[in-house]
Amino acid sequence: MFDSVPPAPPDAILGLNESFQRDDRPGKVNLTVGVYKDESGVTPILDAVKQAERLLVDRETTKSYLSMGGDPEFNRQVRALLLGEQNPAIAEGRAVTIQTPGGTAGLRVAADFLVRNQLSSRIWCSNPTWANHHNVFRSAGLETDGYEYLDESGTRLDAAAMLESLQSIPAGDVVCLHGCCHNPTGVDPSLDDWKRVIEIAQKRRWLPLIDLAYQGFGDGLESDAQVVRRFVESGLELIVVHSYSKNFGLYAERTGAVTLVAESNTAATTAESQLKSAVRANYSNPPKHGAAIVATILSDDVLRRQWLGELATMRERIRKLRSELVAGLAARIADRDFSFIESQRGMFSFSGLTPLQVDQLKSEHAVYIVRSGRINIAGLNASNLDRVCDAIAAVV
Ligand SMILES: Cc1ncc(COP(=O)(O)O)c(C=O)c1O
């Protein structure tokens, strides 16, 4: 039976990593992967996380199943992180949250919820978007389509084109929006652009599904939640998928959440029962450890402060690297402006390099970036920055 199964298409980024591992040139640089790296090239375990784990070893009394919606304390804490403790939607019981195994499963559960309840059959994603969005949404049975995002240079937003595309999306469809630190481009709309997006959503009556995978990696924990909070303030119903892989460094612990904000308390409670029903059919109930770490940190003043400090260190390191990269390129390439890299936010930058230039970076300079031109800024450090700037200068 299995003889007839064709091989799955190779994953572009994993394939590049395999080539990188095989490459024996000294000083090779890997800027492909989507994880944070510190100055020494390591994806660290945060101290706040280690301390919370020590507390959990002592405190935990059972490994029995969580409920389908996960840990209620975690859900309460992350909902407040997202919407703000005092958000009226929380006080009115219109915002419900379930814990999910990472943002990916959150997206899947949200999509299943939409399909199972016949709320929608199509979702629109920015063009480009996170490589897995179309894949996850289609697996759940949604049709996917794209809306305009970048200008011709491929490095800045074309706000007019994006807004025009969003205007033409029919009522009842779903629109996937990146709440901050757009992946793969690093290009975020301004707050004025978001104001227009909200007006269009209200007028056209499509449903916003906001993917927030990098809260705290852009301008700050509170600033990065502004977009979500403005949607909620506008009175729109929406779904937010939240990931703690990046901001708590809990990649492998699969820690995320779905928050749904409805018009009424009863609609929210009923929707929550359907979200749980989608969970039951997928993985029954979420894993415990990552959520227990997040809940422990957020409910302990000392650990929370420690985490906020570590998050700020990651964010500021990336911003400093953006400036250093722009300065390094400006010193080498007189006739091209790379200042857009400093306006982009989060871990990634769409560099505007062509696939041919990306291939040359790899073959001639052992510098690996994604073929779309996406650079993981966090992969830069003092020992590889000059080499990367020299390599880019040589290929452009
Ligand atoms: C935009 C976006 N959404 C969702 C995810 C998935 O996050 P998780 O690792 O928590 O499943 C990622 C991860 O890179 C992402 O960049």
The ligand as a Gaussian input file, in Angstrom:
#p B3LYP/6-31G(d) Opt

LIG

0 1
 C        3.706000      34.086000      12.235000
 C        3.839000      32.818000      12.991000
 N        2.735000      32.194000      13.411000
 C        2.795000      31.051000      14.099000
 C        4.000000      30.459000      14.397000
 C        4.001000      29.146000      15.138000
 O        4.435000      29.253000      16.424000
 P        4.668000      27.967000      17.335000
 O        6.103000      27.619000      17.218000
 O        4.298000      28.457000      18.698000
 O        3.787000      26.888000      16.859000
 C        5.178000      31.066000      13.981000
 C        6.465000      30.437000      14.267000
 O        7.476000      30.723000      13.712000
 C        5.096000      32.278000      13.266000
 O        6.191000      32.912000      12.840000

